[in-house]
Every structure is written in C-alpha cells, then in structure tokens.
Amino acid sequence: MEARTDPGRQRRRTRRLAGGLALVVALAVTAFVVTRSGDAPPQANLWIDADGGSCTRHAPARAYDDDDACTGLDAAYQAAGPGDAVKLQSGRYGDQTVAHTAAAKAPSVTVGVAPGATVRFGALTLNGSHMTLSGKGGHVTATALAHDGETTAPVEQVAVEDIKVDHGGATGQAAFLRSVDGVTWRRVDICCNRDGSLVLNDGTTEDGAFGVSDWTIDASTIHDSSLPQDSQNHTECIYAQGVDGLSIRRSHFYRCAVFDVFLTMSQYSPEGSGVTLENNLFEAPTTFEDECCSAYSVLLRGAEPDDGNSPAIDGWDIRYNTFEGGLALGVPGANPIGDGGLRVVGNALLAGATCRDGATYAHNVYGGPTCSGEAEVSSTPEKIKAGMVGPTGCCRAGNDYRLKKGSVLVDRGDPGDHPKTDASGARDAGAAPDAGMDELGG
C-alpha cells in the first residue's frame, strides 16, 4: 500500500508565492542529455569546459565543440532557455555561483556531465530556479553546497542529484539553505565537517526572507559531523528550522554529533509542518571526538515552559525507519499536536520513542517499553541487533543493518500501511511487511 497523502501539503501550497519557478533535473549518458527515459532530445544545448569559449547556445542541439563552450555554470545557465540541456566536460571548476534570474521558468534547465566525466567544484551556490544539476554517468564532487535566495527572490524548484559534497573536515556547514521553495537532493553524499551543523537551513521569514518549504532528501547519505572536545557549538548532521514540508526518505545517517536530525524553529521562522521520515537508517549519533553515543537520533526541540522556539507537530508521518538512537517528539506544553496529527508506524526503535497522547503508534518494535499502540512489540536492543547481518557497532565503518532470518522485526509491520519500497529496493511484504528500513529479501 502506498504512502498516504501528506495532510499538510494543501496548507503548504496556499502559502507558496505566486509565480513560482519549477525545476526538474536529469542527466544523460548519451550524446545529448534527456530529461526522462524515452523523451526526445532537447531542442537546444550548451557545453561547459574548463577553458571556455563563446558560450554558444545551439538549436538544434550539437555535439561538443571547444570553441563554443561556456566557462562555468552561471554563464551556461544565463544563456540557456527553458528545457535546454547543458553538459559538463571533465575539469576543475573551482567555486561556482549560479545567480537568480527572473526569466527562469519551466521546463527546467538540465545540467549533466559528459559520459564518464570527472568534474570537481569548490563551493557550489545554486540560486537559479528551474535548474537541475546531476552527476549521473560521471563523477561530480564539491566542497560545499548552498541554495540561498536571501531577500531577493526565493530559489524555487531546484534539484541536485548524484554528487558528493565533502567539506574535508573543515569547520562550519557543508550545506546551507535559505529562502528556498522546492529543493530536492537525490542520491547525494554529504559529509565531513567539524564543530558546526553539517547541513543547516535558515527558516527565517523576517526582513524580506522567504523561509524554507518543500525540502526533499531521497536515497542520500549524510555523515561524519564531528564535535571537538569542550566545544560549545550546537552540532548535528541536519539542523532543520521551521521547514514547511520536510521529507527524508531512503537515506542513511551515521557518525553525526550530537544528533542525526534536529527539528526546531525560532521567533523569526514559522513552526513548519508536514514532516515525513520513511525508510531511513539513523545510526546512533556520537558525542565529543566521535565517541559513542549521544542519546537521540532525531530530536524535536521541546522546552517547558514554552520558549517560543519549540515547533508544533502537524502532519508528521514517521514510518518504517530504523532508529538506533532515540526518537524524541517533544512535550505537550511546547509541541502540541495539530489537526494533521502524528503517526509512528512500522519502525524499529532500538532506543525507544516519546509516547505522545493523541498520536497514532502501531506495529513498532521497541528496544524497551512500547507506547501501547496497536500490535507493538517490546524487545531489547541486543535482540533486535542479533537479527541483523552486522556488524552494528557504534560509530564504525561498514555497519550492516539488513535483516536476516529469525529477526524480531520480520512480519511486524502493518499489512495495510507500508511503502512499496524499503531503503534499497522493492518491499516484498509477503504476509506482512517487516518493521524498520529493511525488508528481508527485498
């Protein structure tokens, strides 16, 4: 059975700015980029190489010519028209910023790579709407990634696919979002910072900023955020502030200090709504100097008395994840549950979860006491891990949380409420789906 309709989506759409730009990205592995399998080639194209040339837009599309290439992403994006294809040749391109243009509109400009190309960027700032950057068919890396509409105009409908963002152990954020409406990261690997949030979104809507809405992370790996001894900084792999529509699916979090995901707001941001966590693996987060272990994989800020920075829960759907750390869902006085509700279904909760009155809990397996929902199972972390391929040691490379025969998680999910896939492929539910992010034999 497929996922239910997000209860917060209609409310989010009413808040979007009129005239929003949309972006869909794809990448070809043939002579010209195509947007989807079976689609016709684009009517026009451009090329980018490290030397550059006249930056000529060709209609109809043509093969690569060094003299006609553009020098960088922004030059090609500004010269392109809706639906055009842009391809990158191998090279080192340094820092790149794609500027906003009011002329951008659907269909998207698609930026891909030549087959087998190796493309190395420094810091990438992608502020162009209706744009997709994809590394499929090649190898694309960057040292940082940002979408920052500031107060000029929101970045709308931008996608990044199949690239690695490696901050190299430097301080500060590897990725940053501000004033964004519609961003998708798919098959993105983001890693390796120190003494700060690895990924940070600024949800501010004051002073002309537009907030952050409809942010999707899919099939991605987010890891290695380190906290120095005696640091006073707030650190986590994702700091999500006031996001209106956050969806994280089929993704893997590990070696994150001190949370995998931290959900919050501020006096300058909205509360956010419509959080979906599905088919993810949240390994136990770390503490100082990558020591094991911090308490919570996912933490919703909840302070009593309410300090104004604790979001309400509205339209939250948390299902078929594996949480090695705790799932903290706030407190009634600071995080009330709205009409959209809170559902926690089919999860493996090795370190337990906050039990909230008015929420739906069903078919979860706990490493301790349950929340007394329908068909829930109390077990121990040791028994749950014994049913995994392993190893499952904290904060180590090569952990394997896939299920093996005899796992307490097998057939514990809800036959009438489960995704079509697990974290890596089809979810062959059989008599009933397995709890957690992995389906045995899937």
PAMAR-502266 format. One line per field, with one value per residue (C-alpha): x, y, z; residue in three letters. Coordinates in steps of 0.25 Angstrom, whole numbers, plus 5000, padded with zeros to 4 digits. Example, Ala and Ser with C-alpha at 12.3 -4.5 7.8 and 13.67 -1.06 7.14 Angstrom:
2
X = c(5049:5055)
Y = c(4982:4996)
Z = c(5031:5029)
vokol = c(ALA:SER)
This chain:
442
X = c(5000:5006:5008:4996:4994:5002:4992:5000:5002:4990:4993:5007:5002:4994:5006:5015:5018:5010:5018:5028:5038:5039:5052:5053:5067:5072:5085:5088:5099:5097:5102:5091:5084:5070:5060:5054:5055:5048:5047:5052:5066:5065:5063:5075:5088:5101:5114:5123:5138:5150:5155:5142:5139:5128:5117:5108:5094:5092:5078:5076:5086:5100:5112:5123:5132:5143:5141:5126:5127:5124:5134:5125:5111:5105:5109:5102:5090:5088:5090:5080:5065:5055:5056:5071:5082:5095:5107:5120:5133:5144:5151:5154:5144:5147:5135:5123:5111:5098:5091:5075:5069:5054:5053:5055:5042:5038:5043:5056:5070:5077:5092:5098:5112:5118:5119:5130:5134:5141:5136:5142:5136:5139:5127:5115:5104:5092:5082:5076:5061:5057:5070:5075:5090:5093:5105:5099:5108:5121:5127:5124:5129:5128:5134:5121:5106:5097:5083:5082:5071:5074:5063:5064:5055:5053:5061:5049:5049:5064:5069:5083:5086:5097:5108:5117:5119:5132:5135:5148:5147:5147:5138:5125:5114:5116:5102:5093:5078:5071:5059:5056:5043:5044:5058:5061:5074:5074:5086:5095:5106:5109:5120:5131:5131:5135:5129:5116:5104:5107:5094:5087:5075:5071:5056:5055:5043:5047:5053:5049:5054:5044:5047:5049:5038:5037:5051:5053:5065:5064:5073:5085:5096:5099:5110:5123:5120:5130:5130:5143:5145:5140:5133:5120:5114:5101:5104:5096:5096:5083:5078:5064:5058:5043:5043:5029:5029:5042:5042:5054:5053:5062:5074:5086:5091:5104:5115:5107:5110:5101:5088:5085:5074:5070:5056:5054:5048:5051:5044:5047:5043:5030:5027:5027:5018:5017:5030:5031:5042:5041:5051:5063:5074:5078:5090:5094:5100:5113:5118:5131:5142:5133:5131:5119:5108:5098:5084:5075:5076:5064:5061:5049:5052:5043:5044:5035:5031:5030:5041:5035:5046:5038:5030:5016:5014:5005:5004:5016:5018:5029:5029:5038:5051:5062:5066:5078:5077:5065:5053:5049:5036:5035:5026:5011:5013:5022:5019:5004:4999:4991:4980:4989:4993:5005:5007:5018:5017:5025:5038:5050:5052:5064:5066:5051:5042:5034:5020:5010:4995:4987:4997:4996:5006:5005:5013:5026:5037:5044:5057:5049:5035:5025:5015:5004:4999:4993:5002:5014:5025:5035:5049:5063:5074:5082:5071:5068:5083:5084:5074:5083:5094:5104:5113:5105:5116:5114:5121:5129:5130:5124:5112:5101:5087:5080:5071:5074:5064:5059:5059:5049:5046:5041:5026:5024:5019:5005:5000:4990:5000:5014:5022:5024:5040:5049:5062:5069:5058:5045:5038:5032:5023:5018:5008:5013:5024:5036:5038:5049:5056:5060:5051:5057:5060:5055)
Y = c(5000:5014:5025:5033:5047:5057:5065:5077:5078:5086:5096:5098:5101:5112:5119:5118:5130:5132:5131:5121:5114:5099:5091:5077:5071:5060:5055:5047:5037:5039:5049:5059:5060:5055:5058:5045:5031:5031:5046:5053:5061:5075:5086:5093:5091:5097:5091:5095:5092:5098:5107:5113:5119:5127:5121:5118:5112:5102:5100:5089:5082:5079:5071:5077:5088:5094:5108:5109:5104:5113:5115:5112:5108:5122:5126:5114:5115:5130:5127:5115:5115:5107:5092:5093:5083:5087:5077:5078:5073:5068:5078:5086:5098:5104:5111:5113:5122:5122:5135:5136:5141:5146:5140:5126:5117:5102:5093:5093:5095:5082:5081:5068:5062:5056:5041:5037:5051:5055:5069:5076:5088:5096:5103:5102:5112:5109:5121:5118:5114:5103:5096:5082:5078:5063:5055:5042:5035:5042:5047:5060:5066:5079:5084:5091:5093:5105:5110:5124:5133:5143:5154:5156:5144:5130:5119:5111:5096:5093:5079:5073:5058:5048:5057:5056:5069:5067:5078:5072:5072:5088:5096:5101:5096:5087:5090:5102:5106:5120:5125:5113:5107:5093:5087:5072:5065:5051:5041:5052:5049:5060:5058:5062:5075:5079:5088:5092:5087:5079:5083:5096:5102:5116:5117:5132:5139:5153:5165:5160:5146:5135:5123:5108:5099:5086:5081:5066:5057:5044:5032:5040:5038:5049:5046:5050:5062:5063:5071:5075:5073:5085:5091:5100:5099:5093:5081:5071:5065:5073:5086:5088:5101:5104:5095:5095:5081:5073:5059:5050:5036:5024:5031:5027:5036:5032:5038:5050:5059:5060:5057:5052:5062:5073:5080:5094:5108:5122:5135:5139:5126:5118:5106:5097:5085:5073:5064:5051:5041:5028:5016:5023:5017:5026:5021:5025:5039:5042:5051:5059:5054:5043:5036:5027:5030:5042:5040:5044:5041:5050:5061:5071:5083:5084:5093:5095:5105:5108:5118:5121:5112:5099:5095:5089:5075:5076:5065:5057:5043:5034:5020:5008:5015:5008:5017:5013:5025:5031:5037:5050:5056:5068:5071:5074:5088:5093:5084:5082:5072:5079:5075:5068:5058:5050:5035:5026:5013:5001:5006:4999:5008:5002:5013:5016:5028:5039:5034:5045:5046:5048:5042:5028:5017:5004:4992:4997:4989:4995:4992:4994:4998:5001:5013:5003:5005:4994:4982:4988:4979:4981:4975:4979:4986:4973:4964:4974:4975:4960:4959:4968:4964:4972:4977:4988:4994:5009:5019:5009:5008:4996:4994:4986:4987:4978:4967:4952:4941:4940:4955:4960:4971:4961:4962:4972:4983:4987:4979:4991:5002:5001:5007:5000:5000:4998:5006:4999:4994:4987:4983:4969:4969:4955:4953:4966:4976:4976:4987:4996:5001:4987:4976:4963:4958:4972)
Z = c(5000:4996:5006:5010:5005:5013:5022:5022:5007:5003:5014:5009:4995:5000:5006:4993:4986:4973:4960:4966:4957:4956:4954:4949:4946:4939:4933:4920:4917:4902:4893:4897:4911:4912:4923:4925:4918:4905:4904:4891:4892:4895:4884:4889:4897:4902:4907:4919:4919:4928:4917:4911:4898:4892:4901:4889:4890:4879:4873:4869:4879:4875:4879:4888:4881:4890:4883:4887:4901:4913:4925:4936:4941:4942:4928:4923:4931:4928:4913:4913:4911:4917:4915:4910:4913:4918:4919:4927:4922:4931:4939:4952:4952:4966:4973:4965:4967:4959:4960:4961:4948:4948:4933:4938:4936:4933:4927:4935:4930:4932:4935:4933:4931:4918:4920:4929:4932:4945:4950:4962:4968:4980:4987:4979:4981:4973:4973:4959:4959:4950:4949:4952:4954:4952:4953:4948:4938:4943:4956:4962:4975:4982:4995:4999:4994:4996:4992:4997:4992:5003:5002:4987:4982:4987:4980:4974:4969:4969:4969:4972:4968:4969:4974:4986:4995:5004:5014:5017:5032:5032:5042:5038:5029:5017:5012:5015:5011:5012:5005:4997:4992:4986:4987:4984:4988:4982:4983:4989:4999:5009:5019:5027:5035:5049:5060:5054:5047:5035:5028:5033:5028:5032:5032:5035:5029:5035:5028:5014:5015:5009:5018:5014:5009:5001:5004:5000:5003:4996:4995:5001:5011:5021:5031:5039:5046:5058:5071:5077:5092:5100:5088:5092:5078:5074:5065:5057:5043:5039:5046:5041:5045:5042:5029:5023:5017:5020:5014:5017:5010:5008:5014:5023:5035:5043:5051:5054:5066:5074:5067:5053:5051:5060:5057:5063:5060:5064:5067:5053:5046:5044:5052:5040:5037:5029:5033:5026:5031:5023:5020:5027:5035:5047:5053:5068:5068:5074:5085:5087:5077:5071:5084:5085:5088:5089:5093:5081:5066:5064:5074:5073:5081:5093:5105:5116:5119:5104:5100:5086:5079:5080:5068:5068:5061:5050:5038:5043:5037:5043:5037:5034:5039:5047:5059:5067:5075:5082:5075:5083:5080:5089:5101:5101:5107:5096:5084:5083:5072:5061:5053:5043:5054:5057:5052:5057:5049:5046:5052:5059:5071:5078:5088:5089:5086:5093:5095:5092:5095:5083:5073:5066:5069:5062:5058:5064:5071:5083:5090:5103:5107:5096:5094:5096:5081:5072:5070:5076:5081:5093:5091:5094:5086:5087:5081:5070:5066:5067:5055:5046:5037:5045:5049:5057:5066:5069:5060:5052:5037:5030:5039:5032:5038:5028:5033:5034:5036:5050:5053:5063:5052:5042:5038:5050:5040:5036:5024:5021:5023:5017:5006:4993:4995:5006:5008:4996:4987:4986:4999:4997:5009:5008:5019:5026:5024:5033:5043:5040:5028:5022:5017:5018:5004:4998)
vokol = c(MET:GLU:ALA:ARG:THR:ASP:PRO:GLY:ARG:GLN:ARG:ARG:ARG:THR:ARG:ARG:LEU:ALA:GLY:GLY:LEU:ALA:LEU:VAL:VAL:ALA:LEU:ALA:VAL:THR:ALA:PHE:VAL:VAL:THR:ARG:SER:GLY:ASP:ALA:PRO:PRO:GLN:ALA:ASN:LEU:TRP:ILE:ASP:ALA:ASP:GLY:GLY:SER:CYS:THR:ARG:HIS:ALA:PRO:ALA:ARG:ALA:TYR:ASP:ASP:ASP:ASP:ALA:CYS:THR:GLY:LEU:ASP:ALA:ALA:TYR:GLN:ALA:ALA:GLY:PRO:GLY:ASP:ALA:VAL:LYS:LEU:GLN:SER:GLY:ARG:TYR:GLY:ASP:GLN:THR:VAL:ALA:HIS:THR:ALA:ALA:ALA:LYS:ALA:PRO:SER:VAL:THR:VAL:GLY:VAL:ALA:PRO:GLY:ALA:THR:VAL:ARG:PHE:GLY:ALA:LEU:THR:LEU:ASN:GLY:SER:HIS:MET:THR:LEU:SER:GLY:LYS:GLY:GLY:HIS:VAL:THR:ALA:THR:ALA:LEU:ALA:HIS:ASP:GLY:GLU:THR:THR:ALA:PRO:VAL:GLU:GLN:VAL:ALA:VAL:GLU:ASP:ILE:LYS:VAL:ASP:HIS:GLY:GLY:ALA:THR:GLY:GLN:ALA:ALA:PHE:LEU:ARG:SER:VAL:ASP:GLY:VAL:THR:TRP:ARG:ARG:VAL:ASP:ILE:CYS:CYS:ASN:ARG:ASP:GLY:SER:LEU:VAL:LEU:ASN:ASP:GLY:THR:THR:GLU:ASP:GLY:ALA:PHE:GLY:VAL:SER:ASP:TRP:THR:ILE:ASP:ALA:SER:THR:ILE:HIS:ASP:SER:SER:LEU:PRO:GLN:ASP:SER:GLN:ASN:HIS:THR:GLU:CYS:ILE:TYR:ALA:GLN:GLY:VAL:ASP:GLY:LEU:SER:ILE:ARG:ARG:SER:HIS:PHE:TYR:ARG:CYS:ALA:VAL:PHE:ASP:VAL:PHE:LEU:THR:MET:SER:GLN:TYR:SER:PRO:GLU:GLY:SER:GLY:VAL:THR:LEU:GLU:ASN:ASN:LEU:PHE:GLU:ALA:PRO:THR:THR:PHE:GLU:ASP:GLU:CYS:CYS:SER:ALA:TYR:SER:VAL:LEU:LEU:ARG:GLY:ALA:GLU:PRO:ASP:ASP:GLY:ASN:SER:PRO:ALA:ILE:ASP:GLY:TRP:ASP:ILE:ARG:TYR:ASN:THR:PHE:GLU:GLY:GLY:LEU:ALA:LEU:GLY:VAL:PRO:GLY:ALA:ASN:PRO:ILE:GLY:ASP:GLY:GLY:LEU:ARG:VAL:VAL:GLY:ASN:ALA:LEU:LEU:ALA:GLY:ALA:THR:CYS:ARG:ASP:GLY:ALA:THR:TYR:ALA:HIS:ASN:VAL:TYR:GLY:GLY:PRO:THR:CYS:SER:GLY:GLU:ALA:GLU:VAL:SER:SER:THR:PRO:GLU:LYS:ILE:LYS:ALA:GLY:MET:VAL:GLY:PRO:THR:GLY:CYS:CYS:ARG:ALA:GLY:ASN:ASP:TYR:ARG:LEU:LYS:LYS:GLY:SER:VAL:LEU:VAL:ASP:ARG:GLY:ASP:PRO:GLY:ASP:HIS:PRO:LYS:THR:ASP:ALA:SER:GLY:ALA:ARG:ASP:ALA:GLY:ALA:ALA:PRO:ASP:ALA:GLY:MET:ASP:GLU:LEU:GLY:GLY)
